[in-house]
């Protein structure tokens, strides 16, 4: 997640114009996400992704990042948390590697976690993130701290019951002033 | 001109203290203590809001503090302290100047005096006022590897964001990450004097 120094993921109306994104960051992020085989989204972020990525790589003006991420997006298994979208057979064929989870969140996620496979990466999706954190289903936090104090907005952490200890794995400093903080959850 | 540095330990969810001023979650070790000593030595004044001042005064003057952290205790007790409070009657901790109002003017005066930099600890309410008045020259935020869930946020709600420039970072063995920032001042709107 891209966060402000005061731990917001977006402005009060979902503004993301303060998030720094450039080739240095895209290349860094691209390396790790190519190591995951599953992407997890809340409905709103998923719909944003669906409206852009499938065709982004085919535009004549497509950047290197857009070409690469577009390819990755079409291949990756997608999990979408949504009570309103559903898995019915009239869905577009493009969504065939997409599974909608509409209830029993903990049970469904744990079942998938217990299957063999690589890491599941959760992108954007603040509302889904809040639920997953509250249910203790997040195993690691891969955060990009932007050089700004927003003052208000949508927080990353909402309604958490107990403290969560973390282990810092790596950090990275980007020339644009963003700092990567890469943690796993300490379950001892 | 002297700089005002804001330093704070924070949790990943942005708290500088837990409920009831709890600081048990601080990741503190020899590496941190060396850093804290160097930092304190490099300034010759400490700024507080009332609550942090009272909490610190009640700790650093105890024999526990002098036994467990003698070097820092000596510095905390000896250094010039400035507490900003409209309601405090008298500041009783050694070497303190109590400033009751005109925050902006008084701070600008302090900055113009000769001396080393000044540092602001804790004091989230006062720090917010300072931030809104653009009085903070450097932010040093030490993110501890913990999500505390409940506590007192360091950065209070403001309607205006504060864009910053990252100067450097330092990662500690404990998992703490110290981020050094300066406020962006080039694009700041000049303070409206008349409309």
HADDOCK unambig.tbl for C-alpha pairs under 7 A between the chains (distance, minus, plus):
assign (segid A and resid 6 and name CA) (segid B and resid 14 and name CA) 5.83 0.50 0.50
assign (segid A and resid 6 and name CA) (segid B and resid 155 and name CA) 6.29 0.50 0.50
assign (segid A and resid 7 and name CA) (segid B and resid 13 and name CA) 6.13 0.50 0.50
assign (segid A and resid 7 and name CA) (segid B and resid 14 and name CA) 6.32 0.50 0.50
assign (segid A and resid 147 and name CA) (segid B and resid 163 and name CA) 6.30 0.50 0.50
assign (segid A and resid 147 and name CA) (segid B and resid 164 and name CA) 4.98 0.50 0.50
assign (segid A and resid 147 and name CA) (segid B and resid 165 and name CA) 6.00 0.50 0.50
assign (segid A and resid 147 and name CA) (segid B and resid 166 and name CA) 6.26 0.50 0.50
assign (segid A and resid 148 and name CA) (segid B and resid 161 and name CA) 6.98 0.50 0.50
assign (segid A and resid 148 and name CA) (segid B and resid 162 and name CA) 5.64 0.50 0.50
assign (segid A and resid 148 and name CA) (segid B and resid 163 and name CA) 4.28 0.50 0.50
assign (segid A and resid 148 and name CA) (segid B and resid 164 and name CA) 5.19 0.50 0.50
assign (segid A and resid 149 and name CA) (segid B and resid 161 and name CA) 5.53 0.50 0.50
assign (segid A and resid 149 and name CA) (segid B and resid 162 and name CA) 4.96 0.50 0.50
assign (segid A and resid 149 and name CA) (segid B and resid 163 and name CA) 6.29 0.50 0.50
assign (segid A and resid 150 and name CA) (segid B and resid 161 and name CA) 4.25 0.50 0.50
assign (segid A and resid 150 and name CA) (segid B and resid 162 and name CA) 6.35 0.50 0.50
assign (segid A and resid 151 and name CA) (segid B and resid 156 and name CA) 6.62 0.50 0.50
assign (segid A and resid 151 and name CA) (segid B and resid 157 and name CA) 4.76 0.50 0.50
assign (segid A and resid 151 and name CA) (segid B and resid 158 and name CA) 4.51 0.50 0.50
assign (segid A and resid 151 and name CA) (segid B and resid 159 and name CA) 6.21 0.50 0.50
assign (segid A and resid 151 and name CA) (segid B and resid 160 and name CA) 6.44 0.50 0.50
assign (segid A and resid 151 and name CA) (segid B and resid 161 and name CA) 5.41 0.50 0.50
assign (segid A and resid 152 and name CA) (segid B and resid 157 and name CA) 5.58 0.50 0.50
assign (segid A and resid 152 and name CA) (segid B and resid 158 and name CA) 6.42 0.50 0.50
assign (segid A and resid 152 and name CA) (segid B and resid 159 and name CA) 6.94 0.50 0.50
assign (segid A and resid 157 and name CA) (segid B and resid 13 and name CA) 6.31 0.50 0.50
assign (segid A and resid 160 and name CA) (segid B and resid 149 and name CA) 5.22 0.50 0.50
assign (segid A and resid 161 and name CA) (segid B and resid 149 and name CA) 6.30 0.50 0.50
assign (segid A and resid 162 and name CA) (segid B and resid 149 and name CA) 5.92 0.50 0.50
assign (segid A and resid 163 and name CA) (segid B and resid 147 and name CA) 5.49 0.50 0.50
assign (segid A and resid 163 and name CA) (segid B and resid 148 and name CA) 4.42 0.50 0.50
assign (segid A and resid 163 and name CA) (segid B and resid 149 and name CA) 5.24 0.50 0.50
assign (segid A and resid 164 and name CA) (segid B and resid 146 and name CA) 5.85 0.50 0.50
assign (segid A and resid 164 and name CA) (segid B and resid 147 and name CA) 4.98 0.50 0.50
assign (segid A and resid 164 and name CA) (segid B and resid 148 and name CA) 6.48 0.50 0.50
assign (segid A and resid 165 and name CA) (segid B and resid 145 and name CA) 6.53 0.50 0.50
assign (segid A and resid 165 and name CA) (segid B and resid 146 and name CA) 4.69 0.50 0.50
assign (segid A and resid 165 and name CA) (segid B and resid 147 and name CA) 6.42 0.50 0.50
assign (segid A and resid 166 and name CA) (segid B and resid 145 and name CA) 4.96 0.50 0.50
assign (segid A and resid 166 and name CA) (segid B and resid 146 and name CA) 5.34 0.50 0.50
assign (segid A and resid 167 and name CA) (segid B and resid 145 and name CA) 6.26 0.50 0.50
assign (segid A and resid 167 and name CA) (segid B and resid 175 and name CA) 6.62 0.50 0.50
assign (segid A and resid 168 and name CA) (segid B and resid 145 and name CA) 6.51 0.50 0.50
assign (segid A and resid 168 and name CA) (segid B and resid 175 and name CA) 5.12 0.50 0.50
assign (segid A and resid 177 and name CA) (segid B and resid 165 and name CA) 6.26 0.50 0.50
assign (segid A and resid 177 and name CA) (segid B and resid 166 and name CA) 4.86 0.50 0.50
